[in-house]
Amino acid sequence: MLACEVKLHHQATVGQKGVQTLFRRQALSRRQQALVNLVVTPSMQELGFHTAILTSHCAGARVTCLQNRRGREEQRERAGKVGFMIRQVLLASVLLLTGCASHEGRPSNARIGSVGPVDVTVTRDFVYTPADWPQPLKADLYKPAGNGPFPGVIMIHGGGWEGRTREDMNEISQRVAERGYVVLNMSYRFAPQWHFPAQLQDVQQAVLWLRGHASDLNVLTNRIGTWGYSAGAHLAALAGVTGPNDKWFVEGSRVQAVVAGGTPVDIRYYKDGPLTNGLTGVSYDENPGLWREASPLALVSSDDPPMFLYHGTFDFTVGENNAHAMYEALNTNGIPAELYLMRGLEHMSTFFVDRPVDNGIDFLDLYLRQAKPKVAEADTDAGRIRR
């Protein structure tokens, strides 16, 4: 049975009656309602959030609503704020009934869950940038139990290049580390205060840091990947495709695999966007070359690392066309690539789905653990980054 899970975080809760009302508004039949499992749980107190979890099984499920003990007046006041989000979830669930995901490009030798979960030690809030870096940047290190040697992963959060924190990637970092990877969950400089290529250089520095500490951490220097979502996926992919023939390449910063979700693969699709213009600090007409250098799709070449792309088919923030364009470009250049599409999910809900993460880790197992690395780098000396 194929199961899909979506975890949505919001600042309100809704009771059983509200859920039933939303069912009626969506014109769901009793049979369709029975195929949705919607759980509204109490918040994480320190964050003031509630969690709504939708689990849709293709063959059947159940409906549950766990009421918070907040007062009725507060619930009524706050319930309206989440109505739109819940309606999106319910609409997505109907679409999911006909099939949860499509998966292209998976090779026949892929081994699902080839490594069982292990204990993980987390070291938080250390500075990974050198003393002369324009801004001190911190990261968290997730190290699996055991002697290794371990592959490594650089984890990169989203936020339109302008905000959010690496805490967004804590859960994925933990899950990847439990499968036997040393994970560096990094912060980076934000636009518009810092313009491209600052963000790429921060990712490259994180790779150099991990390679430079490979002996202490027992990390395999030629088996390091990047993983990101949204703006973080853009940076993960850009670090992957920026090679020796590209302007912002840094010796020793090449990676051997990329996992990218909800990826804006070509910022030139958004020439008038405030976020992309904030990232570049200059309009496309003023400097088209810089916009190209900041677009992973434009830099794809035959020496790039394998890439796993995942995307929601209802993503109107970063269109699904981004994933298809990148997948086609990678295939054209003979780069191993997988395309995992979550049917009926939009940008944020795709981020909280478990199955793409599981398949992304399986992808890393194939290219960082089993296969001979496509790009091998024996030199672990930190390169110099132009700033």
C-alpha positions as CSV (number, residue, x, y, z in Angstrom):
1,M,0.0,0.0,0.0
2,L,1.4,3.4,-1.0
3,A,1.1,6.0,1.7
4,C,1.7,9.7,1.6
5,E,2.2,11.9,4.6
6,V,2.1,15.7,4.7
7,K,3.0,17.7,7.8
8,L,1.9,21.3,7.8
9,H,2.8,23.8,10.5
10,H,0.4,26.7,11.2
11,Q,-0.6,29.0,14.0
12,A,-4.1,27.9,14.6
13,T,-6.2,24.8,15.4
14,V,-9.6,23.6,14.3
15,G,-12.0,21.2,16.0
16,Q,-13.8,18.2,14.7
17,K,-16.9,20.4,13.7
18,G,-14.6,22.6,11.7
19,V,-13.1,19.7,9.9
20,Q,-16.6,18.3,9.0
21,T,-17.5,21.8,7.7
22,L,-14.5,21.8,5.5
23,F,-15.3,18.3,4.2
24,R,-18.8,19.6,3.1
25,R,-17.3,22.7,1.5
26,Q,-15.0,20.5,-0.5
27,A,-18.0,18.3,-1.5
28,L,-16.2,15.2,-0.4
29,S,-18.3,12.0,-0.4
30,R,-18.4,9.9,2.8
31,R,-16.1,7.4,1.0
32,Q,-13.6,10.2,0.2
33,Q,-13.7,11.4,3.8
34,A,-12.9,8.0,5.0
35,L,-9.8,8.1,2.9
36,V,-8.4,11.1,4.7
37,N,-6.6,11.0,8.0
38,L,-6.5,14.5,9.4
39,V,-4.9,15.1,12.8
40,V,-4.8,18.4,14.5
41,T,-2.6,18.1,17.6
42,P,-1.4,20.5,20.4
43,S,1.4,22.9,19.6
44,M,5.0,22.7,20.4
45,Q,4.8,25.1,23.3
46,E,8.2,26.8,22.7
47,L,7.3,27.7,19.2
48,G,3.5,28.3,19.6
49,F,2.8,26.2,16.6
50,H,0.2,23.5,15.9
51,T,0.8,20.6,13.6
52,A,-1.7,19.3,11.1
53,I,-0.8,15.9,9.7
54,L,-2.5,14.5,6.6
55,T,-2.0,10.9,5.8
56,S,-3.7,9.7,2.6
57,H,-3.7,6.0,1.9
58,C,-4.6,4.9,-1.6
59,A,-6.7,2.0,-0.2
60,G,-8.2,3.6,2.8
61,A,-7.6,5.4,6.1
62,R,-9.5,7.0,9.0
63,V,-10.4,10.5,10.2
64,T,-9.2,11.7,13.5
65,C,-9.2,15.1,15.2
66,L,-7.5,15.7,18.5
67,Q,-8.8,18.9,20.1
68,N,-6.5,21.3,21.8
69,R,-7.5,22.4,25.3
70,R,-7.6,26.1,24.3
71,G,-10.7,28.1,25.1
72,R,-13.5,28.0,22.5
73,E,-13.3,31.7,21.9
74,E,-9.6,31.5,21.0
75,Q,-10.2,28.5,18.8
76,R,-13.0,30.4,16.9
77,E,-10.8,33.4,16.5
78,R,-7.8,31.5,15.2
79,A,-9.6,28.8,13.2
80,G,-10.3,31.1,10.3
81,K,-6.5,31.7,9.8
82,V,-6.0,28.0,9.0
83,G,-9.1,27.4,6.9
84,F,-7.4,28.1,3.6
85,M,-4.5,25.8,4.5
86,I,-6.8,23.0,5.5
87,R,-8.8,23.3,2.3
88,Q,-5.6,23.0,0.3
89,V,-4.7,19.9,2.3
90,L,-8.2,18.4,1.6
91,L,-8.0,19.2,-2.0
92,A,-4.6,17.6,-2.3
93,S,-5.9,14.5,-0.5
94,V,-8.5,14.0,-3.2
95,L,-5.9,14.2,-5.9
96,L,-3.7,11.8,-4.0
97,L,-6.4,9.1,-4.0
98,T,-5.5,8.3,-7.6
99,G,-1.8,7.9,-6.9
100,C,0.7,9.6,-4.6
101,A,3.7,10.2,-6.7
102,S,5.6,9.5,-9.9
103,H,9.2,8.5,-9.9
104,E,11.4,8.7,-13.0
105,G,15.0,7.6,-13.5
106,R,15.5,5.3,-10.6
107,P,18.1,2.7,-11.6
108,S,17.4,-1.0,-11.2
109,N,20.3,-1.4,-8.7
110,A,18.9,1.0,-6.2
111,R,18.7,-0.5,-2.7
112,I,15.8,0.9,-0.6
113,G,16.8,1.5,3.0
114,S,20.1,-0.3,2.6
115,V,21.4,1.1,5.9
116,G,19.4,0.8,9.1
117,P,19.0,3.8,11.5
118,V,21.8,4.5,14.0
119,D,22.2,6.8,16.9
120,V,23.3,10.4,16.1
121,T,25.3,13.0,18.1
122,V,24.6,16.6,17.3
123,T,27.1,19.5,17.9
124,R,25.3,22.8,17.5
125,D,26.3,26.4,16.8
126,F,29.9,26.2,15.8
127,V,31.4,28.6,13.3
128,Y,32.5,27.0,10.1
129,T,33.8,30.1,8.3
130,P,37.4,31.3,8.6
131,A,38.3,34.3,10.6
132,D,38.6,36.6,7.6
133,W,35.1,35.7,6.3
134,P,32.8,38.7,5.7
135,Q,30.4,37.4,8.3
136,P,30.8,34.6,10.9
137,L,28.4,31.8,10.0
138,K,27.3,28.9,12.2
139,A,26.3,25.3,11.5
140,D,25.2,22.2,13.3
141,L,27.0,18.9,12.8
142,Y,25.2,15.5,12.9
143,K,27.5,12.6,13.4
144,P,26.3,9.0,13.2
145,A,27.4,6.4,15.7
146,G,30.1,4.0,14.5
147,N,33.7,4.1,13.2
148,G,32.8,5.0,9.6
149,P,34.2,6.0,7.2
150,F,31.1,8.1,6.4
151,P,29.8,9.9,3.4
152,G,29.0,13.6,4.1
153,V,26.0,15.9,3.3
154,I,25.8,19.7,3.3
155,M,22.2,20.7,4.3
156,I,20.8,24.0,3.1
157,H,17.6,25.7,4.2
158,G,15.2,27.7,2.1
159,G,13.6,31.1,2.7
160,G,13.9,33.1,-0.6
161,W,17.6,33.7,0.0
162,E,16.5,36.3,2.5
163,G,15.4,34.5,5.7
164,R,14.4,31.4,7.7
165,T,17.0,29.4,9.6
166,R,18.8,26.2,9.4
167,E,16.4,24.8,12.1
168,D,14.0,24.2,9.2
169,M,16.3,21.4,8.1
170,N,16.8,19.8,11.6
171,E,14.5,16.9,11.0
172,I,15.8,16.0,7.6
173,S,19.4,16.3,8.9
174,Q,18.6,13.9,11.7
175,R,17.0,11.4,9.3
176,V,19.9,11.6,6.9
177,A,22.5,11.2,9.7
178,E,20.6,8.2,11.1
179,R,21.3,6.5,7.8
180,G,25.0,6.8,8.3
181,Y,25.9,10.3,6.9
182,V,27.8,13.1,8.6
183,V,25.6,16.1,8.0
184,L,26.6,19.7,8.2
185,N,23.4,21.8,8.5
186,M,24.6,25.3,7.6
187,S,23.5,29.0,7.7
188,Y,24.4,31.4,5.0
189,R,24.5,35.1,4.2
190,F,21.1,36.6,3.3
191,A,20.1,38.8,0.4
192,P,19.6,41.7,-0.1
193,Q,22.4,42.7,2.3
194,W,24.6,40.1,0.6
195,H,24.3,39.5,-3.1
196,F,25.2,36.5,-5.2
197,P,27.7,34.9,-5.3
198,A,28.0,35.3,-1.5
199,Q,25.5,32.5,-0.8
200,L,27.2,30.0,-3.2
201,Q,30.6,30.9,-1.6
202,D,29.1,30.0,1.8
203,V,28.1,26.6,0.6
204,Q,31.5,26.1,-1.0
205,Q,33.1,27.0,2.3
206,A,30.9,24.5,4.1
207,V,32.1,21.8,1.7
208,L,35.7,22.9,2.3
209,W,35.2,22.8,6.1
210,L,33.8,19.3,5.9
211,R,36.7,18.1,3.7
212,G,39.2,19.9,5.9
213,H,37.9,18.0,9.0
214,A,37.5,14.7,7.2
215,S,40.2,13.0,9.3
216,D,38.7,14.0,12.6
217,L,35.2,13.1,11.5
218,N,36.1,10.0,9.4
219,V,34.4,11.5,6.4
220,L,35.0,10.2,2.9
221,T,36.3,13.3,1.1
222,N,35.2,12.1,-2.4
223,R,31.7,11.1,-1.2
224,I,30.1,14.4,-0.2
225,G,26.7,15.7,-1.4
226,T,24.4,18.7,-1.0
227,W,20.8,18.7,0.0
228,G,18.4,21.7,0.0
229,Y,14.8,22.8,-0.4
230,S,13.5,25.9,-2.3
231,A,16.2,28.6,-2.2
232,G,18.4,26.0,-0.4
233,A,17.8,23.6,-3.2
234,H,18.9,26.3,-5.7
235,L,22.2,26.7,-3.8
236,A,22.6,22.9,-3.4
237,A,22.1,22.4,-7.2
238,L,24.3,25.4,-8.0
239,A,27.1,24.1,-5.9
240,G,26.7,20.8,-7.8
241,V,26.9,22.2,-11.3
242,T,29.5,24.9,-10.8
243,G,32.5,23.3,-12.3
244,P,36.1,24.2,-13.3
245,N,34.9,26.0,-16.4
246,D,32.5,28.3,-14.5
247,K,33.4,31.7,-13.1
248,W,32.7,31.0,-9.4
249,F,34.2,27.5,-9.2
250,V,36.5,26.9,-6.1
251,E,39.0,24.1,-6.1
252,G,38.1,21.4,-3.6
253,S,34.4,22.4,-3.4
254,R,32.9,19.9,-5.9
255,V,30.3,17.5,-4.6
256,Q,29.4,14.0,-5.8
257,A,25.6,14.1,-5.5
258,V,22.7,16.6,-5.1
259,V,19.2,16.3,-3.6
260,A,17.1,19.3,-4.4
261,G,13.4,19.9,-3.6
262,G,11.2,22.7,-4.9
263,T,14.1,24.1,-6.8
264,P,14.2,27.4,-8.8
265,V,16.6,26.0,-11.3
266,D,16.8,29.2,-13.5
267,I,16.3,32.5,-11.8
268,R,15.9,34.0,-15.3
269,Y,12.4,32.6,-15.2
270,Y,11.7,35.3,-12.5
271,K,13.3,38.4,-14.0
272,D,10.8,40.7,-12.3
273,G,10.7,38.8,-9.0
274,P,11.7,40.8,-5.9
275,L,13.5,37.8,-4.4
276,T,15.6,37.1,-7.5
277,N,16.4,40.8,-7.9
278,G,17.3,41.0,-4.2
279,L,19.6,38.0,-4.7
280,T,21.5,39.4,-7.6
281,G,21.4,43.1,-6.6
282,V,21.0,44.1,-10.2
283,S,18.3,43.7,-12.9
284,Y,18.6,41.1,-15.6
285,D,18.9,43.8,-18.3
286,E,21.8,45.3,-16.4
287,N,23.8,42.1,-16.0
288,P,22.4,39.0,-17.8
289,G,25.7,37.3,-17.3
290,L,25.4,37.3,-13.5
291,W,21.9,36.0,-13.7
292,R,23.1,33.1,-15.8
293,E,25.9,32.3,-13.4
294,A,23.3,32.1,-10.6
295,S,21.1,29.7,-12.6
296,P,21.9,26.0,-12.1
297,L,20.1,25.1,-15.3
298,A,22.4,27.3,-17.4
299,L,25.5,25.6,-16.0
300,V,24.6,21.9,-16.5
301,S,27.5,20.0,-18.2
302,S,28.6,16.4,-18.7
303,D,30.9,16.4,-15.6
304,D,28.2,17.3,-13.1
305,P,27.2,15.0,-10.2
306,P,24.0,12.8,-10.1
307,M,20.9,14.8,-9.0
308,F,17.6,13.8,-7.3
309,L,14.9,16.3,-7.9
310,Y,11.6,16.4,-6.0
311,H,8.7,18.7,-6.6
312,G,4.9,19.2,-6.0
313,T,2.8,19.2,-9.1
314,F,0.6,22.0,-7.5
315,D,3.7,24.2,-6.7
316,F,2.7,27.7,-7.9
317,T,5.6,29.3,-6.0
318,V,8.3,27.5,-7.9
319,G,6.6,26.0,-10.9
320,E,6.9,22.3,-11.6
321,N,8.4,23.3,-15.0
322,N,11.7,23.9,-13.1
323,A,12.0,20.3,-12.1
324,H,11.2,19.0,-15.6
325,A,13.6,21.5,-17.3
326,M,16.5,20.4,-15.0
327,Y,15.7,16.7,-15.4
328,E,15.8,17.0,-19.1
329,A,19.0,19.0,-19.1
330,L,20.7,16.4,-16.9
331,N,19.5,13.6,-19.1
332,T,20.7,15.4,-22.2
333,N,24.2,15.7,-20.7
334,G,24.3,12.1,-19.6
335,I,24.1,12.8,-15.9
336,P,22.2,10.3,-13.7
337,A,19.1,11.9,-12.5
338,E,15.8,11.1,-10.7
339,L,12.6,13.1,-10.8
340,Y,10.1,12.5,-8.0
341,L,6.8,14.4,-8.3
342,M,4.3,14.6,-5.5
343,R,0.8,14.7,-7.0
344,G,-1.4,17.6,-6.0
345,L,1.0,19.1,-3.4
346,E,2.2,22.7,-3.4
347,H,5.5,24.3,-2.4
348,M,5.3,24.1,1.4
349,S,3.3,20.9,1.8
350,T,5.9,19.1,-0.4
351,F,8.6,20.1,2.1
352,F,6.8,18.2,4.9
353,V,6.3,15.0,2.9
354,D,8.3,12.0,4.2
355,R,8.5,9.8,1.1
356,P,10.7,12.2,-1.1
357,V,13.1,12.4,1.8
358,D,13.2,8.6,2.1
359,N,13.8,8.3,-1.6
360,G,16.4,11.1,-1.5
361,I,18.4,9.2,1.1
362,D,18.1,6.0,-1.0
363,F,19.5,8.1,-3.9
364,L,22.5,9.2,-1.7
365,D,23.0,5.5,-0.8
366,L,23.3,4.7,-4.4
367,Y,25.8,7.4,-5.4
368,L,27.7,8.2,-2.2
369,R,27.8,4.8,-0.6
370,Q,27.6,2.1,-3.3
371,A,28.6,3.5,-6.6
372,K,32.1,4.6,-7.7
373,P,32.0,8.4,-7.3
374,K,31.6,10.3,-10.6
375,V,33.9,13.0,-9.6
376,A,36.9,12.1,-7.3
377,E,38.9,14.8,-5.5
378,A,42.0,13.7,-3.7
379,D,43.0,17.2,-2.7
380,T,41.4,18.1,0.6
381,D,43.2,21.5,1.0
382,A,40.8,24.4,1.3
383,G,40.7,26.5,-1.9
384,R,40.6,30.3,-1.9
385,I,37.2,31.8,-2.4
386,R,37.0,35.1,-4.2
387,R,35.0,37.6,-2.3
